[in-house]
Amino acid sequence: MTRLHYFLGRGRAETTRWMLAVSQIAFENVPVNTPEALATLRATGKLPFDQMPLLEIDGLNLSQSTAMIRYLARRGDYYGETDADALWCDMIAGAVADFAETAMQAAFQPTKESALATLRGRFEKFGPRFEARLAENNSGFCVGTRLTFADVVLAEALTGYLDWAPDILADTPLLAALHDRVLNAPGIARYLHSEQRYPMAGNDYVIDVARVLQRALPTHLPDPNRFVPV
C-alpha cells in the first residue's frame, strides 16, 4: 500500500496527493499529529533528510516533494513526449514551486488582509507569465498536446490562491480553463471529493504543525511559545 506521511493538512504534501490521484494510485494518508508520532517516524530511518513528507511507494522511501512529483510523473508518463517537453515541465514546475509557496504560507499570516495582499502581489508577477506560456503553447496545456505534471502542479497551486481569492483568475482565461481541465481529470476529481482531501489551512493547521515540531507559533496567535520545550 502506498503511504504518505505528513501533518494533518495539505501543505507540501498536496502536490504529491494530486499526482497520485491523477495516476489513479490508491494511497493512505498517515497523519503525523504529535511529537511522539514524529519521533517514531524518525526512528524508522525512513527520513533521509529528517523532513516530511515521506512517500512510501514501490518499496521506496521518497523524500523531498519535488523528487516525489517527478518520480510519479515518470512512473505515470506525465513528463511529455520529448526531451524539450521534459525541460519545459521542469522549468514550469520550478516556477510553480516559487509561486505556490505564497499560498502555503497564507495561513501563517497575521490577518486575512495581509495574506490576500501578498497573494495578489505574487499572482501579478507569475499569473501573466503562466498565461503567456499557455498562449504560446496553444494546446490548452502547458507543454505539448496532453496533460503533464506541469499542468497538475500549476492547477494545484492555483487552487491554493483561489481558496483565498476566488476572483483571482478573472483576467487569465487560459489559466482558468487549465485549472478546470485538471480538476475534471477523473482521478483528481475523485480525490477532491473524497475524505482524503484536507480542508483549506487555517489556525488549526498552523497550531498542529507547531505542536508536532515543538516550535513557536506565529506571534499573532495566543501564547505563541506554548509548544516550545522549557
NORRAJO-V219673 format. One record per pair of residues at least 4 apart in sequence whose ideal C-beta (glycine too) atoms are under 8 Angstrom apart, sorted by the first residue. I is the first residue (numbers start at 1). GAP is how many residues later the second one is. D is the distance in Angstrom with one decimal. If there is no record, write none. Layout:
# NORRAJO-V219673
i=<I:I>
gap=<GAP:GAP>
d=<D:D>
This chain:
# NORRAJO-V219673
i=<1:1:1:2:2:2:2:2:2:2:2:3:3:3:3:3:3:4:4:4:4:4:4:4:4:4:4:4:4:5:5:5:5:5:5:5:5:6:6:6:6:6:6:6:6:6:6:7:7:7:7:7:7:7:7:7:7:8:8:8:8:8:8:9:9:9:9:9:10:10:10:10:10:10:11:11:11:11:11:12:12:12:12:13:13:13:13:14:14:14:15:15:15:15:15:15:15:15:16:16:16:16:16:16:16:17:17:17:17:17:17:18:18:18:18:18:18:18:19:19:19:19:19:19:19:19:19:19:20:20:20:20:21:21:21:21:21:21:22:22:22:22:22:22:22:22:23:23:23:23:23:24:24:25:25:25:27:27:29:29:31:32:32:32:32:32:33:33:33:33:34:34:34:35:35:35:35:35:36:37:37:38:38:38:38:39:40:41:41:41:41:42:42:46:46:46:47:47:47:47:47:48:48:49:49:51:51:53:53:53:54:54:54:55:55:55:55:56:56:56:57:57:58:60:62:62:62:63:63:64:65:66:66:66:67:68:69:69:69:69:70:70:70:70:70:71:72:72:72:73:73:73:73:73:74:78:78:78:78:79:79:79:79:79:80:80:80:80:80:80:80:80:81:81:82:82:83:84:85:85:85:85:86:87:88:88:88:88:89:89:89:89:89:89:90:91:92:92:92:92:92:92:92:92:93:93:93:93:94:95:95:95:95:96:96:96:96:96:97:97:98:99:99:99:99:99:100:100:100:100:100:101:102:102:102:102:103:103:103:103:103:103:104:104:105:105:106:106:106:106:106:106:107:107:107:107:107:107:108:108:109:109:109:109:110:110:110:110:111:111:112:112:113:114:115:115:116:116:116:117:118:119:119:119:119:119:120:120:120:121:122:123:123:123:123:124:125:126:127:127:127:127:127:127:128:128:129:130:130:130:130:130:131:131:131:131:132:133:133:134:134:134:134:134:134:134:135:137:137:137:137:139:139:140:140:140:140:141:141:141:141:141:141:142:142:142:142:142:143:143:143:144:147:147:147:147:147:148:149:150:151:151:151:151:152:152:152:153:154:154:154:154:155:155:155:155:155:155:156:156:157:158:158:158:158:159:159:159:160:161:161:162:162:162:162:163:169:169:169:169:170:172:173:174:175:176:177:178:179:180:181:182:183:183:183:184:184:185:186:187:188:189:190:191:191:192:193:201:201:202:203:203:204:205:206:206:206:206:207:207:207:208:209:210:210:210:210:210:211:213:214:214:214:215:215:216:216:216:216:217:217:217:217:217:217:218:219>
gap=<25:26:27:18:23:24:25:26:53:54:55:24:25:27:52:53:54:9:12:13:16:23:24:25:26:49:50:51:52:25:27:36:47:48:49:50:51:5:6:7:23:24:25:26:46:47:48:4:6:24:25:26:45:198:201:202:205:23:25:190:196:197:200:189:192:196:199:200:4:7:150:188:190:191:42:93:190:194:198:40:41:53:92:4:39:40:52:4:142:184:4:50:54:85:137:138:141:142:4:37:39:49:52:53:56:4:10:12:174:179:180:4:134:135:137:138:170:173:4:49:50:53:54:57:59:130:133:134:5:7:52:171:4:166:167:169:170:171:54:56:125:130:160:163:165:166:49:52:53:55:164:162:163:32:47:51:30:169:167:169:6:5:6:9:20:180:4:175:178:179:4:177:178:4:176:177:178:179:4:4:175:4:14:174:175:4:4:5:6:11:13:5:8:8:10:15:4:5:7:14:16:13:15:14:15:12:13:10:12:15:7:8:9:5:6:7:13:4:5:6:5:14:17:11:5:6:9:4:5:4:4:4:27:31:4:4:4:24:80:84:4:9:20:23:79:4:4:6:77:5:6:16:75:76:5:69:70:71:74:6:7:10:69:70:4:5:6:8:9:63:64:68:4:63:4:62:4:4:4:58:59:63:4:4:4:54:55:62:4:53:54:59:60:61:4:4:4:38:41:50:51:58:61:62:4:56:57:60:4:4:31:34:35:4:54:57:58:61:4:56:28:4:23:27:31:58:4:53:56:57:60:4:4:16:17:20:16:54:57:58:60:61:56:97:4:13:9:12:13:54:58:95:8:94:95:96:98:99:98:110:5:6:9:109:4:108:109:110:4:109:4:52:4:4:4:49:4:48:49:4:4:4:42:45:46:49:4:45:48:4:4:4:38:42:45:4:4:4:4:41:42:44:45:48:4:44:4:4:12:24:42:45:4:41:43:44:4:4:9:4:6:7:8:40:41:44:39:4:5:6:7:5:6:34:37:38:41:4:5:6:7:10:37:6:8:9:12:36:5:7:8:4:4:5:34:35:38:4:4:4:4:27:30:31:4:30:36:4:4:21:24:28:4:23:24:26:27:28:4:26:4:4:11:17:21:4:20:24:4:4:7:4:6:7:17:37:4:6:7:10:6:4:4:4:4:4:4:4:4:4:4:6:5:6:9:4:5:4:4:4:4:4:4:5:6:5:4:4:5:4:4:18:4:4:4:11:12:15:4:10:14:4:4:4:5:6:7:17:16:14:13:14:15:12:13:8:9:11:12:4:6:7:8:9:10:6:5>
d=<7.4:7.6:5.8:6.8:5.7:6.7:4.1:7.1:7.3:6.6:4.6:6.7:5.0:5.1:7.5:4.4:7.9:5.9:6.3:6.7:7.4:5.6:7.1:5.7:6.5:6.0:7.4:5.4:7.7:4.5:5.7:6.1:5.9:6.1:4.2:7.8:7.6:6.4:7.5:3.9:7.3:7.6:7.3:6.4:5.3:4.2:7.7:6.0:7.9:7.2:6.1:7.1:7.2:7.2:5.8:5.3:6.2:5.0:5.2:6.9:8.0:6.9:5.1:5.0:5.3:4.1:6.9:7.6:3.8:7.7:7.8:5.0:7.8:6.3:7.8:6.3:7.2:7.6:7.7:7.8:6.1:5.0:7.0:6.1:7.5:4.0:7.1:6.5:6.0:7.8:6.4:6.2:5.6:7.7:7.4:5.1:5.1:7.9:6.4:6.3:5.9:6.0:4.6:6.2:7.2:6.2:7.4:7.8:6.7:7.2:7.9:6.3:5.4:7.5:7.6:4.8:6.0:7.1:6.3:7.4:5.4:4.1:6.8:7.5:7.5:6.3:6.0:7.9:4.6:4.9:6.6:7.9:7.8:4.4:4.9:7.0:3.6:7.9:7.1:7.1:7.4:5.5:7.9:5.5:4.8:5.3:5.9:6.9:3.9:7.5:6.6:7.3:4.3:7.5:7.7:7.9:7.9:7.8:5.7:8.0:7.7:4.8:5.3:6.0:6.4:6.1:6.1:6.2:7.9:6.4:7.2:7.3:6.4:6.3:7.3:5.9:7.8:5.5:6.4:6.5:7.4:6.3:8.0:5.4:7.5:6.3:7.3:6.9:6.6:7.7:7.0:5.9:6.6:5.8:7.3:4.4:6.3:7.1:5.9:7.8:6.3:7.3:5.2:5.4:7.0:6.2:7.4:7.9:6.4:7.3:6.3:7.1:6.2:8.0:7.7:4.2:4.9:7.3:5.9:7.7:6.6:7.8:7.8:7.9:6.0:4.8:6.1:6.9:7.9:6.9:6.2:6.4:7.2:6.8:6.2:6.3:6.2:7.0:6.0:6.4:6.4:7.8:7.9:7.9:7.3:6.1:5.8:7.5:7.3:4.3:4.8:7.2:7.2:3.8:5.7:6.6:5.1:4.4:7.0:7.1:5.1:5.8:6.4:6.7:7.8:2.5:5.3:7.0:5.6:5.1:5.0:5.2:5.3:5.6:7.1:7.8:6.4:6.5:6.4:5.0:4.9:7.0:6.5:6.3:6.1:7.1:4.5:6.9:6.1:7.6:5.4:5.2:6.0:4.4:6.3:6.7:6.1:7.8:6.9:5.3:7.0:4.1:7.8:6.7:6.5:6.7:5.6:5.4:7.2:6.2:6.7:7.4:7.7:5.7:7.5:4.9:5.1:5.2:6.9:7.8:7.6:8.0:6.5:4.4:7.9:5.5:6.1:7.6:7.4:3.8:6.3:6.2:6.8:5.9:5.7:4.2:6.5:6.4:3.1:5.3:7.5:7.1:6.7:7.8:7.0:8.0:4.1:7.2:6.1:7.6:5.7:7.6:7.5:3.9:5.8:7.3:6.0:5.5:5.7:5.3:4.8:3.9:6.8:7.9:5.8:6.8:7.8:3.9:7.0:7.7:6.1:7.6:6.4:6.5:6.2:6.2:6.1:5.9:6.0:6.4:6.3:6.2:5.8:5.5:5.9:7.4:6.5:6.5:7.1:7.2:6.3:4.5:6.1:7.7:5.6:7.6:7.6:6.1:6.2:7.6:7.9:7.9:5.3:6.6:6.2:7.2:6.6:6.7:7.8:6.4:7.4:5.7:6.4:4.4:5.3:5.4:6.2:6.2:6.0:7.9:7.5:7.7:6.5:4.0:6.7:6.2:6.0:6.5:6.4:6.7:7.6:6.8:4.6:8.0:6.7:6.8:6.5:6.7:6.4:6.2:6.7:5.5:7.1:6.6:4.3:5.2:6.4:7.3:4.8:5.3:7.6:6.5:5.3:7.2:7.9:7.2:6.8:7.6:6.1:6.2:6.1:6.1:7.6:5.5:6.4:5.9:7.5:6.4:6.3:7.9:6.9:7.9:6.6:6.3:5.0:7.9:3.5:6.5:7.2:8.0:7.0:6.1:6.9:6.5:4.9:6.6:7.2:7.6:7.6:6.0:5.2:5.7:6.2:7.0:7.6:4.6:7.8:5.5:4.1:6.7:7.9:6.3:6.2:6.4:6.3:6.6:6.2:6.4:6.3:6.2:7.4:6.3:6.1:6.4:6.6:7.7:5.6:6.4:6.4:6.4:6.2:6.6:6.3:6.3:6.2:5.6:7.4:4.1:7.2:7.4:6.0:6.8:6.2:6.5:6.6:6.7:6.7:7.1:6.2:6.6:7.3:6.4:6.2:7.7:5.4:6.8:4.8:5.2:5.0:7.9:5.1:6.5:5.8:6.7:6.6:5.2:5.4:7.5:5.6:4.5:7.7:4.2:7.6:7.1:7.3:6.7:5.2>
